[in-house]
Every structure is written in structure tokens, then in C-alpha cells.
Amino acid sequence: MFKLNEVHQSVLKSYSRPIVHMRKQVESNRFGLIFGAGLSQGCHIPTWGKLVTALAKDPEVDGENVLNVIPPRAGLPYQTEMLFEHFKHRRYSGATTEKHNTRALDFRIGADWRELIRNHLYKNIPDNLGNSLDSHPYLKQFLPIIRRSYMTVTYNFDDFLEQSLLKDRGKENTDSRGFESVTNPWTQFRRTNTVIYHPNGVVPQNLLEMPSDRFVFSEASYAKQLMGVFAGDQAGLVSHLSKHTCLLIGLSLEDDTLRNVLMQGAHSCPGNFHYYVHYLKPGEMLDENTKRAIRLANFKVYNLVTLFMHDEEICALGEMLDTINCPPIEFRDFAEQHNIQVKFRFYFTGVMGVGKSTAINYFRNLEVLDEWLEQRLPILAKSWENLTADEKQIADDWIIDQFKRKNDKLRNLHEGIIVLDRGPLDPITFTPDTEWGDKAARLLRELCPGQAQWQVEDGRVVILEGEGSELALRLLLSQRKDYTAEKLQSMERLLEKVYGIEGVTRLDTRGLTPSDVARRVAEIVHLEPYVQTCNLHKRLEDIKKDGFNVAS
């Protein structure tokens, strides 16, 4: 266990929405971590660039002159390919002609090349890499989350993660290693959690460990991997991203393969966003304009919410995401003590056919309360004016009960990002002008019955707007012929009137595809300040008092 301190307070204050969302996904077993070279640098394992330089200087390779003639803009995979071909040529030169192009020689050269890489990869670290765990700035804090997660992805060649898991496991857990390492995402895994996936392959520190059959450390293998993204070979990783919320740590977005995987995920799941730690070196600070530019670029291109963090802040983040050692009650008490919001409510409303339910369906990675919690009544397909008095009573009772149940569920959720399809003031717009006050009074009475001290939950209200004629055509497909363009535009104006302007955002959907609408919704949910909400309880009280003449 640990004690929450000033660092936790600062991180939570800056990134409360991302943190409560990730905590919810951890609890739901829909969270994953993706690590890059920045993780291994914490235990002195070289980056790819430093590894290439070390290989070039190795007497077995003697390739510094080769690197000097490579074009300045050539990438590391190309440099590695050049060094390997140089190394291979030197070995061929020392072999008899009859051995050239034989499997025995080529396999020997490949094995020796991999051994060179292993030697330089682990040159400056202890014999047991797991012993570096205690001095690592933040990995230990993420190990409990790795154990609970279905799969953790690491783009590193080393097995630091595996050795750290072995070192940190309790003495009682000796029946198995407690994890499974894979380089092929298509095979059926033996475990249902703690799978460590190496897309680029792995070179174990221990010679007795089985080396991977996949090893991406040259231009040829890198190009093959990159082409595999477009051919579908990376579909396993894309699928993982679509089914989970992931936190990316120690990664560079300059990696073409990673960028393409992220862009594929953003295209296929426009409402599913992940989190990316933009690492700040000790003492490094970025101005707000630079942060904003990075944040928006990553958000719009890769569906990433960016967190700017130093080592100690990444450590604090890992501790707060561990919902076992940082349980909900302790977490919420800490947030309340420091006046930090940890519950974010977004009501999405609009006239029928505007596409709000379609847009919300893209956000199933959040806590979503659907429009109706039960199968809707058949009479709701009719226009309100065409219902009989008895049908109106039945519809009214059922609809208000639905909103009461949604408000009950909402007030008993204590942390997270909650998206609601329709707001509790919607029923008033189906009521004659002269009865607005009575309908508001009934909603207050039913949602907050008797001497209950609770209120109608407030939140950001987003009204989706559309072109009346287009919406009327959409409703024809569901046999709702009574809703003309004029009627729908009138209903839209009533929605705007009933909710007012405080804490309300109007989203014009005209000319936008469903994906475009989802991306705009994502900006509201993930990026825009949650500083002014619509006080729905007070709004109902105002309508109860002033009726249709309520002020905006």
C-alpha cells in the first residue's frame, strides 16, 4: 500500500478525466499497456540508435565506415540492414566458396548476428535484469495492472518485463511463471491474462530461453512488418486496440508501424480513444501553446489523449490506476479532500433521427446509459398529438419511470465518464405549452420522491441539431410518418428553450458523417473543460415556477 501525496494530487488535478476512465477500464478488464524503448532506458538498456552505433563499432562488424556513407535521413532499420549485409559479407569472405548460400552458413551468420545484438543489448545491465526493477522510476507501480490485464504490448527486444514479473511475484505464486510471452498474436494463448506480446520479437537475456521466431531489426524485416499492417498482419493488434483502452508509455510516434496501427484503429473505431504519455525529461517544461498543438495533433490523427509527465508523475499515475491498492473509496475521499472532480456526466439529446444514439454507440468504452432501459413501448412510434388520452398517460408514466431509473443509476455512480442518451427535461418538449409547469413538477416529484435529499443529476448537455427535411426522411425508414420537417424543427427549438444556455453545447450535424459527429462528441467528452454544467434540478424548478415563459 502507499499514501497519496502532493504528486498524486497534482497529477489527478491535471488529468482527472483520463484517470477515472482508465480506472474504470482496469476494473472492467478492458485496459492494456503498450510500452516502448523509454521503459527499458530506465534500466540502462540502449535505444535502437545507440544499439546500432554499438554494433557498428564491434570488431566483428567493423561497420563505422558503412554508417558514414548512409544518407543522413536514412532510418534506423535501413542502417541496421546495411550493417547486417556488411557483417554477412565479411563472414562470406572468410568461408570457402562451396559453403556460400548454404543453409548451414546462413543460419550460423543469423545466429551470430543475433548473439551480437544480445551482447550489446544487455552489456551495461546486471546478470539478472529483474534486479533493476527496484531502481526503475515507475515500472513496479504498473506490475499489478499488467498482471490483471489480458495483454501487455512491448515493442522492446529485451525481456525486462518478464524478468520483472518473475522478481516481483510472491513466494506463494510458484506454480507457474505467472505470464506468457508471445510474438504471434494469432495463436491461442494459454493464459487469460498477463500475456506479454512482442510485435518486434524478443532477444532473451538468458541464453537458455527460446529466442523468438519473429525479429524486426532491419530494413527488410521492418518493411515486411509495415506492409503487413496494410495486408492485415497487424489485425490482431488493431483488434486489441478496438476492444480495450490502452495507455502508451515510453513510445515514439515516429514509428511508422505504430502510427499506422493507431490510424487504422482511429478510422475503424472513431469513438475509442487511448492515452499517450508524452515523456518530459527531468526539469523539462513545455509552454501551453506547444502542449495544445501536440495534444490536438495526437487527438485528431491517432485518437490519443496526451498526458505530459515526468518520471515521478508516471509513477503516481501507475499507483492511482491500481484499483486494488488504491481502492475506490480511498481514491474518491482523496479527490474530495482536494476538491477534484472525478465524475463527469454528459447528456446527449436532440430530435428523433438526428443521430445521437448512433454517435453514442461509438463510445461503448465509456459508461453509457441508453435512451431506454427497457424495450420501448409501441405507442412511442406515434406522434404525441395523435395519441389518445389513455395512451398519453401510459406513455408519460413509462417515460418518467425510465428517467427516474436512469437518475437513480447515475447518482449511484461515484466516478467515471458517464454518457447519457437523452436528458431528463426531454419529456417537457412533448407537453403543451400551458402544461410545462405541471410536467416539471411531476418530474421533480418522481425523480426525487418523498423526503429524498438527492437531486436530478447535473451535467454537460449537448443538443445535436440537424436539417429538418433530412431528419424527416430518416424517420420514414422506421415508419414514423407523422414527423414532418416543420414539426422536427419546432421540436428542436423547444429543446433549446427547455434546457436554456448554461452548460449547454449545440452541435450542428448538418453535412457530417456519423464518424465526424463521433469525433466532435469525443472532443467535448475528452478535451473541452468541464467547468460549467447545466443545473438540471434548478432548471426544472424554474420551469415549475415560470412554465413556458422560463428564461433561457
Buried (B, 14 or more C-beta within 10 A) or exposed (E): EEEBEEBBBBBBEBBBBBBBBBBBBBBEEBBBBBBBBBBBBBBBBBBBEEBBBBBBEBEBBBBEEBBEEBEEEEBBBBBBBBBBBBBBEBBBEEBEEEBEEEEEBBEBBEEBBBBBBBBBBBEEBEEEBBBBBEEBBBBBBBBBBBBBBBBBBBBBBBBBBBBBBBBBBEEEEEEEBBBBBBBEBEEEBEBEBBBBBBBBBBBBBBEEEEBBEBBBBBBBBBBEBBEBBEEEBBBBBBEBBBEBBBBBBBBBBEBBBBBBBBBBBBEEBBBBBBBBBBBBEEEEEEEEEEBEEBBEEBBEEBBBBBBBBBBBBBBBBBBBBBBEEBEBEEBBEBBEEBEBBBBBBBBBBBBBBBBBBEBBBBBEBBBBBBBBEEEEBEBBEBEBEEBEEEBBEBBBEBBBBBBBBBBEBBBEBEBBBBBBBBBBBBBBBBBEEEEBBBBBBBBBEBBBEEEEEEBBBBBBBBBBBBBBEBBBEBBEEEEBEBBBBEBBBEBBEBBBBBBBEEBBBBBEBEEBEBBEBBBBBBEBBBBEEBEEBBBBBEBBBBBBEEBBEBEE
